[in-house]
Every structure is written in C-alpha cells, then in structure tokens.
Amino acid sequence: MLKFEDFPLFANEIFNLVQDFVLLGGPTISMGSSSKAGIRIGNPTHLAGGSYNTIANGKMSLPDTGNTTYGIDIIPASVGNIIRDVEIRGYSVGLRIVGASAAGAIKVEETTVENLEIYNATDRAMLLRSNGNGSVTRIIKNLDIINCKIFGCTRHVDLIQAENVNIIGLKIIRPGDTTTFNFGIDAENVLLLRINNCYIADTQRAIRLKDNPNARVVDNTFCDLISASPAINDVSGNTGASLTPNTKVP
C-alpha cells in the first residue's frame, strides 16, 4: 500500500478526485492569463505539482469565446494523472499537455487519457508539446491515449518531442475544416511511439511522421481520405519504423 511518505517531492494537489461534473461557460479568470483552462493540473514553478489525480465522468462546454481556452490542461510538474470518460465541446484546444519550463527536471509523466471525447475544438483537439515553452528535453513521458474520439475539429493530434507514447483505438471523424492540409496525427521527435487500432476518416492524410525512430504504426484503418497521397507521410528520420500493415478504404 502506498503511503504519503513514499512521495517526498509532492506537497500539494495529490490523490484528488473530480467526478460526475458538468462545467458550463467560463473560464473568465485564470491567474491573470489570457489563456484559460477549464481544469488545470500541475505547477510550473517547482517539483511539488499536481499528481495522482483523477478527472472522471464529466462534461465541459460553452467556454469563454473571448480568450484561448483549454478544456483540460496538464503542465509540469505532474505524475500519474488519469483523465477518463470526459466530454469536451467547443474549446480552442480540448486537451493540452505542454512543457511549462525549460527545466527538463520538471516533467509530465505517467498520464492516462481514456474515453475522452472532443467536439468542435476551434484550434486543435490535442496539443501535446514538450517544447511548448522552449524546453529541449522530453518533458512529456509515458503517455497513454486510449479509445478517445475526436469529432468536427479543425485540427486533431499535434504531438512533438515526447517519449513512450501509446495512441490506441483513437477515432477521428468529420473534420471541421477540409480545406486546410491536415493530418489526423502529426508526430515529430517522439521516442517509442505506438499508434495502433485507430480509425481516421475524412482528413487530408491520416498520419505524419518525422524523426520517430522505431515507431510502430500498424493495424489502423484510414477511410475516405481527401488527399490521393499515401495515408502515412513518412517525412524523414523514422529509422526502423514499422508502418505496415494498415488498411485504407476505399
């Protein structure tokens, strides 16, 4: 059994449960920032962050349209957080995980995102970038995205500079904008990337890969892609990657 003394670095925001919630409107105030989050986990200034928290079985919609809004925002330092069975509608970004410091010691690790549904994100569904605030290290580590759904979003999954990422059972359907050249999953500089059993439909191309050595992208289905180009854009630097078998229909 885990005991509090097993976690000497954590001083606050641990083992919390946010469950069975409905969040309508807002957010209008967020520490004086112009970027607002419906729910935020983490602390960007020191190692005592937000860890081992669970956000489950909730609905979030009608955010403040006057600012950039994030549905769920996970920043360093944070370890072992779980997002499960949450519906997010109409935010600029549904799920954001970014580096909040150039210090590589402050990380977002062991994050599980399961059965998350994101509708009509005006910027992109998921923004997952270790280098979002200038970090040169892989702040995002050990991230699992399982059985999530993205509907009607302008852009989808933007994943840069991470380590050990599993995207399994993701469904991307009916993009909000088919005129912008778009990928369902755009992954760059990710060590140990696995994309399996995903269904990506109606986008320009399904997946873009750059500098993801030994990535495994197999057993996915790509349907009604708008571009006649290959479903997977193997740009460069994907040495040792497994990119077959996948199914493209029609």
Summary of the structure (lengths in Angstrom):
residues: 250
radius of gyration: 17.6
end to end distance: 51.7
largest distance: 56.9
contacts: 903
relative contact order: 0.10
helix: 3%
strand: 52%
